[in-house]
């Protein structure tokens, strides 16, 4: 059904529609110009498909990142809740530790350098 509708749509463009007039090939088009025009249209369609694929890929990646898992850790004090959380982060999100590394580096450096002025 859709193929029949598509054929009838392309077969008889509306003569009063300015867009169909703009999309019509020139009347005095040579076979070489027609081949070049068709090549350009195919290239444009290919580029459009590639862009659509990139958008779909980035949308899927965004959806995967957006699906965060929330965990409620319950337990007595000093039972290892923080350790369990850090182990989960290390196993399933190692980039989290790489982001924190820069912040911890400055803290460790300042703590390591702090005793020297106090000793003198």
Residue, then its C-alpha position, 0 to 999 in steps of 0.5 A: x500500500x505504501x509503495x503504491x502511494x509512494x509511486x503515485x506521489x512521485x509519478x505526478x507532482x502537483x504543478x501548483x506546488x512551488x517545492x515540486x517545481x524547485x525539485x524538478x531537474x532543469x529542462x535542458x539538462x544533459x546526461x552528464x549533468x544528470x549523472x552528476x546531479x544524481x551522484x550528488x544526491x546519492x552522496x548527500x543521502x549517504x552523508x545524511x544516513x551517516x549523521x543519523x547513525x551517529x546521532x542514534x549511536x550517541x543517543x544510545x550511549x547517553x541512555x546507557x549512561x543515564x540509567x544509574x543504579x541506586x543502591x541502599x547500603x544498610x548495616x551496623x557501624x564499621x561493617x564495611x558499607x563504604x568499602x563495599x560501595x568503593x568496590x562496586x565503583x571500582x568494578x563497574x565505574x573505574x573512571x570515577x576513581x580517575x576523576x577523583x585522583x586529581x583532587x586527592x593528589x593535591x590533598x596528599x601533597x599538602x599533607x605530605x609537605x605540611x610537617x616540613x614548615x612545622x619542623x623548622 
